Amino acid sequence: MLKIQSGLLYEYSDGKFTTAVFGFTMNTDVELPIGYTHFGVVVEGEIELSYLDRIRFLKNGDFFSIVGPAVIKSKGSGMVSAAKDYIGFNIFGGH
């Protein structure tokens, strides 16, 4: 089982696609790198997500998809799965 900590938790490449998994915990900042689309979820608490010239505030149960780079300022916990060299959409949702 993968324990949630802040920063890069795991990276995997099958030779064709590279995926990185990041975690964020209470009172930490996590930088999400350029060149990836980041798919994340806030498990508890809330975060401030900075990307481009924008800031979004997300709470537990919210999710996001953004093209990096970005910075998470966390007052909660959650995880991000990042797809390298994939250009996705910037989307936000939750309750």
C-alpha positions in Angstrom: 0.0 0.0 0.0 1.2 3.5 -0.9 1.2 5.9 2.0 0.2 9.5 1.2 3.2 11.8 1.8 3.9 15.2 0.1 5.8 15.2 -3.1 6.6 12.6 -5.7 5.5 9.1 -4.5 6.0 6.9 -7.5 7.0 7.1 -11.2 6.4 4.4 -13.8 7.2 4.1 -17.5 6.3 1.2 -19.7 8.6 2.6 -22.4 5.7 4.3 -24.2 3.9 6.2 -21.4 5.2 7.7 -18.2 3.0 8.3 -15.1 4.0 10.0 -11.9 2.0 9.9 -8.6 2.2 12.9 -6.2 0.8 13.2 -2.7 0.0 16.3 -0.6 -0.5 16.5 3.1 -1.4 19.1 5.7 0.5 22.4 5.6 2.8 21.5 2.6 3.5 22.9 -0.8 3.9 20.6 -3.8 5.2 21.6 -7.2 3.6 19.8 -10.1 6.0 19.8 -13.1 5.6 21.1 -16.6 5.1 18.6 -19.4 2.3 16.6 -17.6 -1.4 16.8 -17.3 -2.3 16.4 -13.6 -5.4 14.6 -12.4 -6.0 15.1 -8.7 -8.5 14.7 -5.9 -8.7 16.4 -2.4 -9.4 13.6 0.1 -9.7 15.8 3.2 -9.4 19.5 4.0 -8.8 22.0 1.3 -6.1 23.2 -1.1 -5.1 26.3 -3.0 -4.1 25.3 -6.6 -2.1 27.8 -8.6 -1.6 27.4 -12.3 -1.0 29.8 -15.2 -2.1 33.2 -13.6 -5.0 31.6 -11.7 -5.7 30.4 -8.2 -8.5 27.9 -7.5 -9.6 26.8 -4.0 -10.8 23.2 -3.7 -12.3 21.3 -0.8 -12.6 17.6 0.2 -14.4 15.7 -2.5 -13.3 18.1 -5.3 -11.2 17.0 -8.3 -9.2 18.6 -11.0 -7.4 18.1 -14.3 -4.8 20.7 -15.2 -1.9 21.0 -17.6 1.2 21.8 -15.6 3.2 23.4 -14.1 1.2 24.1 -11.0 1.6 24.5 -7.2 -0.6 23.0 -4.5 -0.7 24.8 -1.1 -2.3 22.2 1.1 -4.4 22.4 4.2 -5.6 18.9 3.7 -4.5 15.7 1.9 -5.0 14.0 -1.5 -3.2 12.6 -4.5 -2.4 13.5 -8.1 -1.7 11.2 -11.0 0.3 12.9 -13.8 0.5 11.8 -17.4 3.7 12.9 -19.1 3.5 14.5 -22.6 -0.3 14.3 -22.5 -2.1 17.6 -23.1 -5.5 17.4 -21.4 -8.1 19.9 -20.4 -8.3 22.2 -17.4 -11.4 20.9 -15.6 -12.7 21.2 -12.0 -15.5 19.5 -10.2 -16.9 18.0 -7.1 -19.8 18.7 -4.8 
